[in-house]
Amino acid sequence: MPRVALDSETGQKVLIRDWVMHYMEKTPLCLVCNEEMYTRGNSSPGVTTHFSHYTGTKCPIVGGRRKLYDNLQPIEKDMENAKKIQSFLLSNLWPLYKKCKDMFEDLTTKDYKEMIEKASKRNIWFYKGMEEKYLPYVLLVNYGIFEKNKFHKEKTYFVFDSKLSNYDDLWIRNGKVKQKIWKVTPNLHNLEEIEIDFDNSEYAPYYFLPWVTGLKDLPDLCKW
């Protein structure tokens, strides 16, 4: 489905237009799952040339495989860390929205509200040891599919490394799971790779809102 792949020999990213001209004797690899792919549509009129996965792939960018994120739940709930993550969100509602919008320019405030509601429904705040820097990325992936409508120019969704089996793999297995997120626009065969940003300097600390307001009991996101 994507229009970019890795050269299996050099590890370099190659666009499909360059691949069909200079690399057809080589094997393309998927950026997300590192599985072998093949070129498709280069000899079919009316079909956009792109890379395609073989049958049986487990790559999350392919068709219904993205649904694996819909059933993720924390195995062990961390109540204290949940309060920290909730306070961080409340202290940074607008900056976090802007961060998500930088990755998905069509994001609306309504989308953002729904992202938070879905995160509450799936207990995202309760992941043991969850780090604040991962929050905008998990919110985007956890949301699901942003369908094409008057606000979204194209159907879009986000995925993590195919090795991820639960969100906490990001901070527990961060040496083995790629610290990246991919923006997928399947109808355009586009795959955009985004590095996870570990710079939290633009955000207020989780204790900022209770400190500046003097409120000890902030709204409980678990009830949202």
C-alpha positions as CSV (number, residue, x, y, z in Angstrom):
1,M,0.0,0.0,0.0
2,P,2.8,2.6,0.7
3,R,4.8,4.4,-1.9
4,V,8.1,4.2,0.0
5,A,10.1,1.2,1.1
6,L,13.5,0.3,2.5
7,D,16.2,-1.2,0.2
8,S,16.9,-4.5,1.9
9,E,20.6,-4.2,1.2
10,T,21.3,-0.6,2.2
11,G,18.4,0.2,4.5
12,Q,17.8,3.4,2.6
13,K,14.3,4.7,1.9
14,V,13.3,4.6,-1.8
15,L,10.2,6.1,-3.4
16,I,8.2,3.9,-5.7
17,R,8.9,5.9,-8.8
18,D,12.6,5.4,-8.2
19,W,12.2,1.8,-7.3
20,V,10.5,0.8,-10.6
21,M,13.2,2.5,-12.5
22,H,16.4,1.4,-10.7
23,Y,15.6,-1.2,-8.0
24,M,13.3,-3.9,-9.4
25,E,15.9,-6.6,-9.0
26,K,16.0,-5.9,-5.2
27,T,13.6,-6.7,-2.4
28,P,11.6,-3.8,-0.8
29,L,11.0,-3.9,2.9
30,C,8.2,-2.2,4.8
31,L,9.2,0.7,7.1
32,V,6.8,-0.3,9.8
33,C,7.2,-4.1,10.0
34,N,10.3,-4.8,8.0
35,E,8.5,-7.6,6.1
36,E,9.2,-8.1,2.4
37,M,6.9,-6.4,-0.1
38,Y,6.4,-6.3,-3.8
39,T,5.5,-3.6,-6.4
40,R,1.9,-3.5,-7.6
41,G,0.1,-1.5,-10.3
42,N,3.2,-0.5,-12.4
43,S,1.7,-2.4,-15.4
44,S,-2.0,-1.9,-14.7
45,P,-3.7,1.1,-16.2
46,G,-5.6,3.2,-13.8
47,V,-3.9,1.8,-10.7
48,T,-1.4,3.9,-8.8
49,T,1.9,2.1,-8.5
50,H,2.7,1.2,-4.9
51,F,4.3,-1.4,-2.7
52,S,2.1,-4.1,-1.3
53,H,2.4,-6.7,1.5
54,Y,2.1,-10.4,0.9
55,T,-0.9,-12.3,2.1
56,G,-0.8,-13.1,5.8
57,T,1.1,-10.0,6.8
58,K,0.7,-8.8,10.4
59,C,1.6,-5.2,9.6
60,P,-0.7,-2.7,11.2
61,I,-0.9,-0.4,8.1
62,V,-2.7,-3.1,6.2
63,G,-6.5,-3.2,6.0
64,G,-8.2,-4.4,9.2
65,R,-4.9,-5.0,11.0
66,R,-5.1,-1.5,12.5
67,K,-8.0,-2.8,14.6
68,L,-5.5,-4.5,16.9
69,Y,-5.3,-1.2,18.8
70,D,-9.0,-1.1,19.5
71,N,-8.8,-3.8,22.2
72,L,-5.6,-2.7,24.0
73,Q,-6.0,-2.3,27.8
74,P,-3.5,-1.9,30.6
75,I,-2.6,-5.3,32.1
76,E,-1.7,-3.7,35.4
77,K,-3.4,-0.4,36.5
78,D,-1.1,2.3,38.0
79,M,-3.4,4.6,40.0
80,E,-0.8,7.0,41.1
81,N,0.7,7.4,37.7
82,A,-2.8,7.9,36.3
83,K,-3.3,10.9,38.5
84,K,0.0,12.3,37.2
85,I,-0.9,11.7,33.5
86,Q,-4.4,13.2,34.0
87,S,-3.0,16.3,35.7
88,F,-0.4,16.6,32.9
89,L,-3.2,16.5,30.3
90,L,-5.3,19.2,32.2
91,S,-2.3,21.4,32.5
92,N,-1.5,21.1,28.8
93,L,-4.8,20.7,27.0
94,W,-4.0,23.2,24.3
95,P,-0.3,22.4,23.8
96,L,-1.2,18.7,23.5
97,Y,-3.9,19.5,20.9
98,K,-1.4,21.6,18.9
99,K,1.1,18.7,19.1
100,C,-1.5,16.3,17.7
101,K,-2.5,18.8,15.1
102,D,1.1,19.2,13.9
103,M,1.0,15.5,13.1
104,F,-2.5,15.6,11.6
105,E,-3.3,19.1,10.3
106,D,-7.0,18.3,9.7
107,L,-7.5,17.6,13.4
108,T,-10.5,19.5,14.9
109,T,-11.2,20.3,18.5
110,K,-14.2,17.9,18.2
111,D,-11.8,15.1,17.2
112,Y,-9.6,16.0,20.2
113,K,-12.5,15.8,22.6
114,E,-13.4,12.4,21.2
115,M,-9.7,11.3,21.5
116,I,-9.8,12.0,25.2
117,E,-13.1,10.3,25.6
118,K,-11.9,7.2,23.9
119,A,-8.7,7.2,26.0
120,S,-10.8,7.3,29.2
121,K,-13.0,4.5,27.9
122,R,-10.0,2.3,27.3
123,N,-8.2,3.3,30.5
124,I,-5.2,4.8,28.7
125,W,-4.3,6.9,31.8
126,F,-3.8,3.8,33.9
127,Y,-0.9,2.2,32.0
128,K,1.8,1.4,34.5
129,G,4.8,3.7,34.2
130,M,3.3,5.6,31.2
131,E,5.5,8.6,30.4
132,E,4.0,12.0,29.6
133,K,5.9,12.4,26.3
134,Y,4.0,9.4,24.8
135,L,0.6,10.9,25.5
136,P,-0.1,12.7,22.2
137,Y,1.1,9.7,20.1
138,V,-1.0,7.2,22.0
139,L,-4.1,9.5,21.8
140,L,-3.8,9.6,18.0
141,V,-3.3,5.9,17.6
142,N,-5.9,4.9,20.1
143,Y,-8.5,7.1,18.4
144,G,-8.8,4.8,15.4
145,I,-9.7,6.0,11.9
146,F,-10.3,9.6,11.0
147,E,-12.8,9.1,8.2
148,K,-12.8,11.4,5.2
149,N,-15.4,14.2,5.6
150,K,-15.7,18.0,5.3
151,F,-13.0,18.4,7.9
152,H,-10.7,15.6,6.9
153,K,-9.4,15.7,3.4
154,E,-8.5,12.0,3.4
155,K,-9.2,8.9,5.4
156,T,-6.3,8.8,7.9
157,Y,-5.0,6.7,10.8
158,F,-1.8,6.3,12.9
159,V,0.1,3.2,13.8
160,F,3.2,2.2,15.9
161,D,5.9,-0.3,15.2
162,S,4.4,-3.7,14.4
163,K,6.4,-5.3,17.3
164,L,4.2,-3.4,19.7
165,S,1.7,-5.7,21.5
166,N,0.5,-3.1,24.0
167,Y,1.1,0.6,24.5
168,D,3.4,0.1,27.4
169,D,5.9,-1.6,25.0
170,L,6.9,2.0,24.0
171,W,8.4,2.7,27.4
172,I,9.1,-0.8,28.7
173,R,10.7,-2.2,25.5
174,N,11.9,1.2,24.0
175,G,15.1,-0.4,22.9
176,K,13.3,-3.0,20.8
177,V,10.2,-1.1,19.7
178,K,10.8,1.8,17.2
179,Q,10.3,5.2,18.8
180,K,8.2,6.3,15.8
181,I,4.7,6.7,14.7
182,W,3.4,6.4,11.1
183,K,0.6,8.5,9.6
184,V,-1.3,6.4,7.0
185,T,-3.5,7.7,4.3
186,P,-4.5,4.5,2.6
187,N,-6.4,5.8,-0.4
188,L,-3.4,7.9,-1.4
189,H,-0.9,5.0,-0.6
190,N,0.9,7.5,1.6
191,L,3.0,6.6,4.7
192,E,4.6,9.3,6.7
193,E,7.2,8.5,9.3
194,I,7.3,10.7,12.4
195,E,9.9,10.4,15.1
196,I,8.6,10.5,18.7
197,D,9.7,13.9,20.2
198,F,11.3,13.4,23.6
199,D,11.5,17.2,24.3
200,N,8.9,18.1,26.9
201,S,10.2,21.7,27.5
202,E,7.1,23.2,25.8
203,Y,4.7,21.6,28.4
204,A,3.8,22.6,31.9
205,P,4.7,20.0,34.5
206,Y,1.9,17.8,35.8
207,Y,1.7,19.7,39.1
208,F,1.3,23.1,37.5
209,L,-2.4,23.3,37.4
210,P,-3.1,22.3,41.0
211,W,-0.2,24.6,42.1
212,V,-1.3,27.7,40.2
213,T,-5.0,27.3,41.1
214,G,-4.6,26.0,44.6
215,L,-7.1,23.2,43.9
216,K,-6.3,19.9,45.4
217,D,-9.1,17.9,43.8
218,L,-9.0,18.3,40.1
219,P,-11.7,16.9,37.8
220,D,-11.4,13.1,37.6
221,L,-10.8,12.1,34.0
222,C,-11.8,8.6,34.8
223,K,-15.4,9.8,34.9
224,W,-15.2,11.6,31.5
